[in-house]
Amino acid sequence: MFEGQPKGLWALALANTGERFGYYTMLAVFLLFLQANFGYEAGIASTIYSTFLMMVYFLPIIGGMAADKFGFGRMVTTGIFIMFIGYLVLSLPLGSNMVAAGAMGLSLILIALGTGLFKGNLQVMVGRLYDVPEFKDKRDSGFSLFYMAINIGAMFAPTAAIKIMDWAQASLGVSVEDSYHFAFAVACVSLIVSIAIYYAFAGTYKHVLAGEVNKKTDAAKTAVQEMSPAETKERIVCLCLVFAVVIFFWMAFHQNGNTLTLFARDYTQTSSEGLQAMLFDVTNLVACIFVVYGCFGLAQSKTAKGKGISAGIIVAAIAFLYYKYMNLESSVDVKAPIFQQFNPCYVVALTPVSVALFGWLNKIGKEPTSPEKIGMGMLVAALGFVWMAVGSMGLELPLTQGVAETEGARVSANLLISTYLILTFAELLLSPIGISFVSKVAPPKYAGLMMGLWFGATAVGNQLVMVPGLMWGANFNLVTIWGVLAGICLVSAVFIFAIIKKLNKVA
């Protein structure tokens, strides 16, 4: 799985990992911060949250156009510095007055703008690593590995946010509201690490930026890559059709920081025991990931030494888990943000499974095309929200939790844990494959713009994230909320398969 990839992949992936760690540390607690610090009701907080997500994914359109003109490398570094200023402003404990609200708004704009310059353009650079014949067949697996690395950062983010907030309250005596700013400050540190990695290993990917020094001297190369107007139009139309579908995937998927977090806070048990309790310690999840990777190493290693190392990793990880289980507390507290660790954990653990499965299917000539994987992803996402609807039966709005006299029933944490697993299967089928599809199909002279439009479609979906939040605030039945999301994903899947021949033609 890791063999045969360009060296630049790891440098760019690790640079992105650092940035994503900070971003998801902030995002894990942002909705709760809006309610705790400013006292916003669920509908208003959800609207602010979704608008921020929209900006984060809309501005890569601008970033892509800027990169097509000024260069991808320059825009990536500019984006990191702008993001740093945004997180720095957000980390200042300014209170809950109008000045604080204005400063928060400014910080969100800067973070979104910086991300717009950084995120899409970095992924275009990854795609360019695979434009040479040597790595052409590794594109999908390469983007899956890139996506996995991103989620390593995201996996630790919720724990980092909770731990730094608990430390600030216990050791420094800061208020609950002010402790959120310590979580935001983590993002500043992570960006410093990210830019250090990006520059330290520039030699591994500098060749993809070589033509940006003097574009006039690269004109001959560009002319060779030029496509006919008809082919260019066909590819752009196909990409726009895919963009239309992914809008609704992200509307559903990014409920992880919105209604699914509200559900974790208001309808999920606040304590856990036994084996389930072990799932809320990220170190245990890491040990499980080592077991998975050790098993793959054991199966794929061609030498006795390789198999021995893999077996040692498996034994060590299992011994660690056994030790943690034998020293487990009788009960552990479960806080709402911690559930957001499960999706990235599943991504990291299941990526080698996904890559191996599709690699095997490719060898026997049965691998689905990228558009077919996207359609399958929408079907799986629909299943995830059907599962939530089934698990939410009997739970009623309006919210009554937190008040002893009126608090209703709470369900097992297993409902959200399993839902995140289903949604992760959907994500692995759609997100890294979709990015790979865009990088492969986009006409070369519009590469930055097309990747930007991928994020633009994500932006529209993220703005629509507020719709279930508004339904939540308007006291819709929980089954109705989850049912709407399931229905949207199902209709999107049907649309993809209806135009699958057209999409497969350019795939």
N, C-alpha and C positions, 0 to 999 in steps of 0.2 A: 504493500500500500504506500509506504513512504519512499520506496526505491524509484529511481528514474525521474524524480521531480527536479525542476530547475532550482538552483541554490537560492535564487532571488525570492522564491516563494516564501521561504522561512523568514527572511529578513522583513519582508512586507507584512507577513502574517503576524509576526511578533510585535511589530510597530502598531498594527491595528489592535492587537490584543490589549496592549497598554491603554490605548485610547478607549476601547470598549469597556474595560474594567472601570474606569472613572465614570463613564457615561451611565452604566448600569447601576453603579453604586448610588449615583444621584437619582436615577429613575426609580430605584427600588422603594424609595421613601418619599418621592416628590408629591404624589397625590395625598398621602397622609400629612405631609408638611403643610400643604395648602389648607387642609381642614384644621390642623392643630394650631398653626401659627396665625392664620388670617380668619379662621372661623367660617370658611366658605361651606355651603351646603353641597351635597354630592353632585348635583347637576352643574353648578358653577365650577367646582373643582375639576370635574370630568371634562368640561369644555376647555378650561385652561390647559389641562394635561394633553388633550387631543390636539389642540391648536399648536402647542409646542412640538408634538410629534410630527404634525403636518409640516411645520417649518423646517424641522430637521431633515425631512425627506423631500421637501419641495426645492429647497435651495441648491441641492446637487445639480438641478437643471442649469442654474446660473453658473455653478462651479464647472460643469461640463463645457458650457460655451466658453467660459474664461480659459479653461485648459486648452481647448481647441485653438485658441488664439495665442495664449501666453506660455503654454507648456504645462504638462501634468505635474512634474516635479515641483515647480515653483508654487503652484496652487496648493499642493499637499502641505508644504512647509508653512505657507501663509495661513492655511486653515488651522494648523496646530496652535500657532501663536494667538490667533483670534479666540479660539476655544479657551485657551488658558486664561485670558482676561475675563471671559464670561464666567467661568467657574470661580475665579478669584472674587468677583463681585458677589456671586451667589453665596459664597462662604462667609460673607460678612454678616454678623448678627445685628441687623438694623431695627428689629422690632416688628410691629404689625401695622404701622401707620401708612399714610399715603406715600411717603418717601421710600419706605421699605418695599411697598408694592411696585413703585416705579423702578427701583433698582433691580428688583426681581425680573420685571419685564425686560429691562435693558440686558440683563445677563442672559435671559433666554434667547433674545435676538442674536447676541454675540455667539452663544453656543451653537445655535442653529446655523448661522452664517459660516462659522468655522468648520462645522461638520459638513456643510454643503461643499466647501472647497476641498475637504480632506477625503471623505469617505468614498464617493463615487470615483474620483480620480485615482485613488490608490488601487481600486479594483480594476480600473482600466489598465493600469500598469501591470497588475497580475495577469490579466488576459493577454497582454502583449508578450509575456514570457512564453506563451504557448503558440505564438504565430509561426514559429520555425518548425520544419518537418520533424525534427528530433522529438519534440514534445507535443505535437499536434493531438495524438491519441490520449494524452494524459490530462486534457483540459477539464473534463467533468470531475475526475478524481482530485485534480489539483484544487479546484474551487471548493470541493467538499472538505479537503484538508484545511484550506484557508478559512472556511466557515467554522470548522472545528476549533481552530486556534482562537478565533474571535470569542467563542463561547467558553473557552477556558477562563478568560477574563470575566465574562458575565457570571460564571458559576460561583466565583468567590465574592462577587459584588454584594449580594444581600447580607451575607454574614459579616462582611467588612463594614457595611452601613450600620448594622445592629450593634456590633461590638464597639465601634468607635463612639456611637451614641451612648451606649451603656457606660463606657469608660468616662466620657465627658461628664455625665451626670454623677457618677459615683466618685470619681477622683477630683474633678474640678468644681463640682457643685453647680453646674449650669442647669438651667431649666430644661424641661422636656422640649419646649419650642426651640430654644437656642441650640440644643444638641444636634438638631438636623444640619446645622451649618458645618459641623465637624465632618459629617458624611459627605457634604458637598466639597469640602476642602481636599478630600482624598483624591478627587478627580484632578486637582492641580498637580499633585505629586505624580499621578499616573501618566500625565501628559509629558512631564519631564523625562520619565523613563522611555516613553514612546518615541520622542524626538531623538533621544540618545541612541536608541536601537536603529532608527531610520538612517542616521548619519554614519554610525559606526560600521554598518554593513552595506553602505552604498555601492561598494564595488561589485556586489553580487547581482545588481539589477541596473547598473548605470547604462548598459547597452540599450535598454528599452527607451531611454531618454536621449540617446545620442543625437537624434535628428532634431532636437529642440534647440540646440545651440545656434544653429543657423538653418532656418527652414528653407531658405532659398536654395542652398546647396543640396537639399534633400528632395528637390522638386521632381527629379527623375524617378526616384523611388516611389513617390506619391502617385505619379502618373501611371506607373505599372500597376498599382493597387486599385486604380480608379475602376468603378463599375459602370455599366451602361445605365442610362436613366430609367429604363424599364425595370432592370433588376434592382436598382436602388429603391425605386418606388415599391416594388413587391415586398422587399425585405422590411421597409419601414412600416407598411400596412400590416404585415404579419406581427411585427413587434408591438404595434399599437393595439392589436387585438389581444395579445397576451397581457399588455399593460392594463387593459380594461378589466381583465379577470383578476389580476393580482390586487387590484383595489379592494376587492371584497375579501380576499384572504387576509390582508393586513387589518382590515376593519375588525375581523373576527379574532385573529391571532393576538393582536395587541390589547385585547381585553385582559391580558396577564397583569398589567399595571393599573387596570381600571376596575371593571366589575368583578373580575376574578379575585382581585385584592380586597375589594369590599366584601365579597362573599367569604373570603378567608377571615376577615376581621369580625364580621357580624353573624356568620352562620356555621363556622367551623370550630370544632373543639379547641380550646385554648391550652390543652395539655396533652401529653402523649406518654405512653408507657411501652416497655418491652422493645421488640424488634423495630416497631414503628418509630419509637423515639430515636433510634440510631440514625434514621433518615434525616433528622434535623441537625445533624452535625456534619458539616461539609467534609471533614477529614475522613469520615466513614465512606462518604460517596466517592472520594478520591481513591480510597482503598479498593472499592468495588470496580472502579475504572481500571486500576492496575491489574485486577484479576482478569477482566475482559481482554486487555491488551496482552497480558501474559499468556492467555489461552491462544490468542492469535499467533504470538511469537512461537509458542510450542508447536502449533500446527504448521507454520510456514518456514521455520528455521531449517536450513539444510545441513547444519553441522551439529555435532554433539555439544559443542560449547554453547552455541546459540540456544539449543533446547534446554541446556542446563541453566542458563541465565534466566530464561523464561519461567522455568519451573521454580527457581528460587524466588522470583518476583511473586509468583502466585502463592507460594507457601508463606512468604513474609507478609503479604497483604491479608491472607486469611488469619494468620497468627495475630496481626494487629486488630482485626475485627473481633476475634475471639476475646482478646484482652479488653477491648472497649466494652464488649457485651457483659463480661464478668464484672466490670466495674461501673456498670450503668446505674445511674440514679433511679430511684423508684418512679419518678415522674419528671418530665422536663416541660418547661413553658414553650408554647408555640406562638410566635408572633407573626402577624399577617405578612410582612415583607419576605419572610424566609421561604415562602412557597415559590418565589421567583427563582430560586436556585435550581429547581428541578429541571426546568426546560434546558438550560445550558448544560447541566450535568448529563442529561439524556443525549444531547447532541454530541458531546465529547465521547460518551460511551458507545453510542450507536453508529457513529460515522464509520469506523472500520467495518462494522457489520454491513452497512449500506454499500460501502465501496467494494467489499468482497462479494456481496450478493450480485451487484450489477456487473462486476468484473466477470463473474462466473456466467451470468446470463449473456454477456457479450461474447464470450468464448464459444458458446453453443448457439449463437445467433438469435437469441431470444430477448435481448435487452430492449426495454421500451425506449422510444425516442424521448428527447427532452420535453416536447409538448405533451406526450402521453404521461410522463411523470408528473407534470404540472396538473393535469386533469385528475390523476389519481390522488395527488395531494389535496385537492379541493374536496374530493369524496371523503378522505380520511378526516379532514377538518370538520366536515358536517357530522361525522360519527362522533367526534369529540363533544360537540355541543348537544347532540342527542343524549349522550351519556350524562352530561350535566343536567339536562332536563329531567331525566329519570331520577337522578339522585336528589333533585330539588323538590320532588313531589311532597306535598305536605308542609313545606316551608312557605310562610306567607309574608308579604309586605302589607302595611308599612313596617319599617324597621322598628323593632322594640328591644333590640339588644343593648346591654350595658346598664339597664335599669332592672334591678332585682325583681321588682313587682310585676314587670311586664315581659321580661326576657323569654323568648321562645326557644324551641329546640335547636340544638346544634348537631351537625353531622360529623362523621369520622373524617379525619384528614385524608383518608385513603381516596375519597372522592376526587379531591383536587390533585393528589399525587398521580392518580391514574389518568385523569383528564390531561394533565401536562404531558404524560407519556404519549397519549394518542395524538395530541397536537404537535408533539415533536416529530412523530412519524410523518405528519403532514408537512411540517417545515422542511425536513430533510428531502422530501420529494419535490418541493417547490422552490425554496429560497436559493440554495446554492446552485441548483440546476437552472433556475431562471436567470441568475446572474451569468452563468456560463453560456446560456443560450443567447443572451444579449451580446456578450463579448464576441461570440462566434458569428452571429447573423448580421450585426450592425455594419452598414457600409463604412469602410475605413475612415473616410473624411468626416463622418458624423459619429464616430465612436464615443467621444465625450458626451455629445448631446443625447445619444440614445441611452447611455448609461444614466445620464441625468434624468431622462424621462422615466426610466425604470424606478428611480427614486421618487420622481414626481407622482407616478401612480401609487407608490407606497404612501406618499404624502396625502393624497386624497383619501386613501383608506384610513390613514391615521386620523384625519379630521373627522371621518365618520365613526371613529371609535367612541365619540361622545354620544352617539345616538342611543346605544344601550345604557349609558350612564344617565342620560336624560330620562329614559324609560324607568330606570331604577329610582331616580328622584321623584318621578311622577307616580310611583307606587304600582307599576305594572306587576303582574304575577311573574315570579321567577321562571316558571316553565315557559311562559310566553317570551321572555327576554332571550333565553337560550334557544327556544324554537325558532325565533326570527334569525338568529345567527346561523343555525343549522340549515335553514331554508335557503339563505343567501349563498352559502357555500355549495349546496346541492345544485342550485340553478347555474352557478358559475361553472361547475364541473360539466353539466350537460352542454353548456355553450362551447366549452373547449373541445369536447369530443365531437360536437357538430361540425367544427371547422378543422378537425385534426389533419385531414389530407392536405389542406392548404398550408398548414404550419409545418407538417413533415416535409413538404417540398423544399423548404429553405433550411431545414434543421441540419 
